[in-house]
Amino acid sequence: AKDYVQSHLSDVSLDTAAISVHLSPGYFSRLFHKITGMTFSDYLTQSRMKRAAELLKNIDFKTYEIALMVGYDNPKNFTRAFKQYYKITPREFRDNSIQK
């Protein structure tokens, strides 16, 4: 399931991840939490934010493109989620990454 999430960040959901391992969404959710110690939603957010951070180091991608690549249709929602996760905006993250 984790591999599925990593390879489908732009369009994964609890339902699609559960289907990928042939489980019902409810059972999958409980089992995922029991095995990993985190909710599927938290894992998905963590995976998306880590991938976004990697992509932001490449100046060839615009922020809105990265948002789409990691599953956010709305760039403002992506920026809000990124800032909540990393405590800085994607722009600030990119600027700090480029300076190093």
GULUM-251999 format. One record per residue: residue number from 0; residue in one letter; x, y, z of N, C-alpha, C in turn. Coordinates in steps of 0.2 Angstrom, whole numbers. Example, Ala and Ser with C-alpha at 12.3 -4.5 7.8 and 13.67 -1.06 7.14 Angstrom:
2
[0 'A' [66 -28 39] [62 -22 39] [66 -16 39]] [1 'S' [64 -11 35] [68 -5 36] [64 0 39]] 
This chain:
100
[0 'A' [4 -6 0] [0 0 0] [4 6 0]] [1 'K' [10 6 4] [14 12 4] [17 13 -3]] [2 'D' [19 8 -6] [22 8 -13] [17 11 -18]] [3 'Y' [11 9 -17] [5 12 -21] [5 19 -20]] [4 'V' [5 21 -14] [4 29 -12] [10 32 -15]] [5 'Q' [16 30 -15] [22 34 -17] [21 34 -25]] [6 'S' [19 30 -28] [18 30 -35] [12 33 -38]] [7 'H' [7 35 -34] [1 38 -36] [-1 44 -32]] [8 'L' [4 48 -30] [3 54 -26] [-2 59 -29]] [9 'S' [-2 59 -35] [-7 64 -38] [-14 62 -38]] [10 'D' [-15 56 -37] [-22 54 -38] [-24 48 -33]] [11 'V' [-21 48 -27] [-22 42 -23] [-27 45 -17]] [12 'S' [-31 40 -15] [-36 41 -10] [-36 35 -5]] [13 'L' [-40 35 0] [-40 29 5] [-44 24 1]] [14 'D' [-49 25 -3] [-52 20 -7] [-48 17 -12]] [15 'T' [-44 21 -16] [-40 18 -21] [-34 14 -18]] [16 'A' [-31 16 -12] [-26 12 -9] [-29 6 -6]] [17 'A' [-35 6 -4] [-38 0 -1] [-39 -5 -7]] [18 'I' [-42 -3 -12] [-43 -7 -18] [-36 -10 -20]] [19 'S' [-31 -6 -20] [-25 -9 -23] [-22 -15 -19]] [20 'V' [-24 -16 -12] [-22 -21 -8] [-28 -26 -7]] [21 'H' [-34 -25 -10] [-39 -29 -10] [-43 -30 -3]] [22 'L' [-43 -24 0] [-47 -23 6] [-52 -18 6]] [23 'S' [-57 -18 11] [-62 -13 11] [-58 -7 14]] [24 'P' [-61 -1 12] [-58 5 15] [-57 5 23]] [25 'G' [-63 3 26] [-63 4 33] [-58 -1 36]] [26 'Y' [-58 -7 34] [-53 -12 37] [-46 -10 35]] [27 'F' [-45 -7 29] [-38 -5 27] [-36 1 32]] [28 'S' [-40 5 33] [-39 11 37] [-36 9 44]] [29 'R' [-40 4 47] [-38 2 54] [-32 -2 54]] [30 'L' [-31 -6 49] [-25 -10 48] [-19 -6 47]] [31 'F' [-20 -1 43] [-14 4 41] [-12 7 47]] [32 'H' [-17 10 51] [-15 13 57] [-12 8 62]] [33 'K' [-14 2 63] [-11 -3 68] [-4 -4 66]] [34 'I' [-3 -5 59] [4 -7 57] [9 -1 57]] [35 'T' [7 5 55] [11 10 54] [12 15 60]] [36 'G' [6 15 64] [6 20 70] [3 27 67]] [37 'M' [2 27 61] [-1 34 59] [-7 32 54]] [38 'T' [-12 37 54] [-17 37 50] [-15 37 43]] [39 'F' [-20 34 38] [-18 35 31] [-18 42 29]] [40 'S' [-22 46 31] [-22 53 29] [-16 56 31]] [41 'D' [-13 55 37] [-7 58 40] [-1 55 35]] [42 'Y' [-1 49 34] [4 46 29] [4 49 22]] [43 'L' [-2 50 20] [-3 53 13] [0 60 13]] [44 'T' [-2 64 18] [1 71 19] [8 71 19]] [45 'Q' [11 67 24] [18 67 24] [22 65 18]] [46 'S' [19 60 14] [22 58 8] [22 64 3]] [47 'R' [16 67 3] [15 72 -2] [20 78 -1]] [48 'M' [21 80 6] [25 85 8] [32 84 6]] [49 'K' [34 78 8] [41 76 7] [43 76 -1]] [50 'R' [38 74 -5] [39 74 -12] [39 81 -15]] [51 'A' [35 85 -12] [35 92 -14] [41 96 -12]] [52 'A' [44 94 -7] [50 97 -5] [56 95 -9]] [53 'E' [56 89 -12] [61 87 -17] [60 91 -23]] [54 'L' [54 91 -25] [52 94 -32] [54 102 -31]] [55 'L' [53 105 -26] [54 112 -25] [61 114 -26]] [56 'K' [66 109 -25] [73 110 -26] [75 111 -34]] [57 'N' [70 109 -38] [71 109 -45] [67 116 -47]] [58 'I' [71 121 -50] [68 127 -52] [64 127 -58]] [59 'D' [65 121 -62] [61 120 -68] [54 119 -67]] [60 'F' [51 117 -61] [44 117 -60] [42 123 -56]] [61 'K' [36 125 -58] [32 130 -55] [29 127 -49]] [62 'T' [27 131 -44] [24 129 -38] [17 126 -39]] [63 'Y' [13 129 -44] [7 126 -46] [7 119 -49]] [64 'E' [13 118 -53] [14 112 -56] [16 106 -51]] [65 'I' [20 108 -46] [21 104 -40] [15 102 -36]] [66 'A' [11 107 -35] [5 105 -32] [1 100 -35]] [67 'L' [0 100 -42] [-3 95 -46] [0 89 -45]] [68 'M' [7 89 -46] [10 82 -46] [10 79 -39]] [69 'V' [8 82 -34] [8 79 -27] [0 78 -25]] [70 'G' [-4 80 -29] [-11 78 -28] [-16 84 -26]] [71 'Y' [-13 90 -26] [-17 96 -25] [-20 100 -31]] [72 'D' [-26 100 -32] [-29 103 -38] [-29 111 -37]] [73 'N' [-29 113 -31] [-29 120 -29] [-22 122 -26]] [74 'P' [-18 126 -30] [-12 128 -27] [-12 132 -20]] [75 'K' [-17 135 -19] [-18 139 -12] [-19 133 -7]] [76 'N' [-22 128 -8] [-23 123 -3] [-16 119 -2]] [77 'F' [-12 119 -8] [-6 116 -7] [-1 120 -3]] [78 'T' [-1 127 -4] [3 131 0] [1 131 7]] [79 'R' [-5 131 8] [-8 131 15] [-5 124 19]] [80 'A' [-6 119 15] [-4 112 18] [3 112 19]] [81 'F' [7 115 14] [14 115 15] [17 119 21]] [82 'K' [14 125 21] [16 129 27] [14 126 34]] [83 'Q' [8 123 34] [6 119 40] [11 114 42]] [84 'Y' [14 110 37] [18 105 38] [25 107 40]] [85 'Y' [28 112 36] [35 114 36] [36 120 40]] [86 'K' [31 124 41] [31 130 45] [34 136 40]] [87 'I' [35 135 34] [36 140 29] [33 139 23]] [88 'T' [32 144 18] [29 143 12] [33 139 7]] [89 'P' [30 136 2] [34 133 -3] [40 138 -6]] [90 'R' [38 144 -7] [42 149 -10] [48 150 -5]] [91 'E' [47 151 1] [52 151 6] [57 145 6]] [92 'F' [54 139 6] [57 133 6] [62 133 0]] [93 'R' [59 135 -6] [63 135 -12] [69 140 -12]] [94 'D' [68 146 -9] [73 151 -9] [78 148 -4]] [95 'N' [77 145 2] [82 143 6] [86 137 3]] [96 'S' [82 133 -1] [86 127 -4] [91 129 -9]] [97 'I' [89 134 -13] [93 137 -18] [99 140 -16]] [98 'Q' [99 144 -10] [104 147 -7] [110 143 -4]] [99 'K' [108 137 -3] [113 132 0] [117 128 -5]] 
